[in-house]
Amino acid sequence: MSWMWLIGGVMLIEGLGPLLFPRQWQAMMRELAGQDTAVLRRIGGALVTAGAVLLYIFSA
């Protein structure tokens, strides 16, 4: 799988939230903006870990 496919897939999935649920997406962004830096780092770390695991599982 090429990197462009991967990037395109991420953009497609990330765009679904604001496209289908714009008000809820805005509310979530406001809530995230108010979080402490440590909380945001934990969320980011969890997302990176989950993404790496999924890539590993489906790359076989």
Number of C-alpha atoms within 10 A of each C-alpha: 6 6 8 9 10 12 10 11 12 11 11 11 9 11 11 12 14 12 10 10 10 12 12 12 15 13 11 11 11 11 10 14 11 9 10 9 11 9 11 14 11 11 13 12 12 12 12 12 12 12 12 11 12 11 12 10 9 7 8 5
